Amino acid sequence: MSLSHIQYLVQGYLADQLTEAELEEFVRLAQDEQYSLLLQDAISQALANPSLAGYSDASRADQLFQRILTAAGQAPEIYSIPPARKTGWRRLAAAAIILAAAGTLTWYLLDRPHSRQQAGNQQTAPATDALPGGEKATLTLADGSIILLDSAANGALAQEGAVKITKKDGHLTYQFNNSIPADGVTAYNTIATPRGGQYVVSLPDGSRVWLNAASSLRFPAVFPPGQRKVELKGEAYFEVRANTANPFVVSTGETAVEVLGTIFNVMAYTNEHHMVTTLLDGRLKVKTNNAARELAPGKAALVPTGQDGPIKITAGDPEAAMAWRNGYFHFDHTDIRTIMRQIQRWYDVEPIFETDAVKPISGSIPRNVKLSKLLDMLEQVGDVKFIIENKTVRIRS
């Protein structure tokens, strides 16, 4: 199926102009995993169209929403839409992707009303809640001074030799000034995010790094000749500027990732079972003290956490690797403890397990929703209950 035809179906769906046959085709498309990324792109482009901003006829939206759910074999009565809530085209976009296969969850662009009810399903009580994470980090300079980036004003922050450090809207930039003579001393800086924080840094060579929650990156303010080496704890997404004379190396302790110019994600949290490197574009090599393996685009390398090997090469999941970078959680038959570790890092809460008897969960959820809403979404598709108590979340069956 061509992209132009997918765009035609999306635009016709949002405008409620599809024939019954086209509507059935659209439902099949929304349920077919091989078209999921193209469908998401087409919907994003359609929603960017200013002409859709006025589409807010709640009655018409409700009718089409229920019609889509019925066509997909869902039970319309469990998706009650408040008459006073004019969700319009945003609701319709949500409906397009709510058409999940049995047992899965796909909530892209979802603005689901809190009044949704389902018989026998207790909703998460929002008496206490947690906000999603945001742009929070600290920068430690070579002299040990610490800058709180989330409270610092935009503009120049510091000068490290020939490098000017500036901040603008959650993005830290290192700018090298050739007119200032280098003093020959390598000054190391460290940017660290807390739980519930993330940040972007542009390194002096032009490479960019997105740092996930509860992570840190140590790097020289100016890369010395011959090698560009950084030290990562946690998770980061890298877009490395090509430079064959100066390889880029990401060290995670026992493992090093060596690249020449590429796009990849490294997940190296100490409380996860494996350090995972996913290559999206270019080429790289994963090395331990005992082994070295090259990765092709679309592949992933797994190394047991805290060990020198072995290095296992598997088919990668680029969508999953980039999910946090693109603003959502992505689960693919993921166990509840792994899910809760991600929630713990992003919402800064402590999970308390009263059961492990929870079926694996699949789907995607935006990272910008409150904790109570995220947990409510998980409850809808999993045999699990959550109770928020201050900074803890109890998990029950």
PyMOL commands that set and color helices and strands:
alter all, ss='L'
color gray80, all
select helices_A, chain A and resi 3-14+20-31+33-47+50-54+58-71+76-78+88-98+318-322+336-347+371-381
alter helices_A, ss='H'
color red, helices_A
select strands_A, chain A and resi 104-106+134-135+138-140+146-148+155-160+163-167+171-176+188-192+197-202+208-211+216-220+228-239+248-251+256-259+263-268+274-281+284-287+292-295+299-304+312-315+328-334+350-353+361-366+385-389+392-396
alter strands_A, ss='S'
color yellow, strands_A
deselect
rebuild
show_as cartoon
